């Protein structure tokens, strides 16, 4: 995840420098059918990849929490059965 943040930061700085006029060659590099600069497309792609990765990690974390809760409840059920039976 840190690597994606570093890449996103670098692309954002490049985009800013291109918008200010320091790196004029980046404004000239355009994707014809989208009419957008290549830096903007890279920024969009990296952001989407980070969001998808975060969503996947959140879902796996929810499953992990449910698994630990199930094992905890099974232990409580076993101790309850031993007390009753």
BELKA-V775568 format. One record per residue. N is the residue number from 1. SS is DSSP state (@ for helix, = for strand, . for the rest). PHI is phi in whole degrees, -180 to 180 (* if undefined). BURIAL is I if it has 9 or more other ideal C-beta (glycine too) atoms within 8 Angstrom, else O. Layout:
BEGIN
n->(N;N)
ss->(SS;SS)
phi->(PHI;PHI)
burial->(BURIAL;BURIAL)
END
This chain:
BEGIN
n->(1;2;3;4;5;6;7;8;9;10;11;12;13;14;15;16;17;18;19;20;21;22;23;24;25;26;27;28;29;30;31;32;33;34;35;36;37;38;39;40;41;42;43;44;45;46;47;48;49;50;51;52;53;54;55;56;57;58;59;60;61;62;63;64;65;66;67;68;69;70;71;72;73;74;75;76;77;78;79;80;81;82;83;84;85)
ss->(.;@;@;@;@;@;@;@;@;@;@;@;@;@;@;@;@;@;@;@;.;.;.;@;@;@;@;@;.;=;=;.;.;.;.;=;=;@;@;@;@;@;@;@;@;@;@;@;@;@;@;@;@;@;@;@;@;@;@;@;@;@;@;@;@;@;@;@;@;@;@;@;@;@;@;@;@;@;@;@;@;@;@;@;.)
phi->(*;-62;-63;-64;-68;-65;-61;-62;-65;-63;-65;-65;-64;-62;-63;-63;-63;-70;-68;-73;112;-74;-109;-71;-67;-72;-72;-79;-78;-126;-93;-59;-76;-101;54;-135;-73;-66;-66;-64;-66;-63;-62;-64;-64;-64;-65;-64;-62;-64;-64;-64;-63;-64;-62;-64;-66;-64;-65;-69;-67;-62;-64;-65;-65;-65;-63;-68;-66;-64;-64;-64;-67;-64;-64;-64;-65;-63;-68;-66;-64;-69;-70;-78;-91)
burial->(O;O;O;I;I;O;I;I;O;O;I;I;O;I;I;O;I;I;O;O;O;O;O;O;O;I;I;O;O;I;I;O;O;O;O;O;I;I;I;I;I;I;I;O;O;I;I;O;I;I;O;O;I;O;O;O;O;O;O;O;O;O;O;O;O;O;O;O;O;O;O;O;O;O;O;O;O;O;O;O;O;O;O;O;O)
END
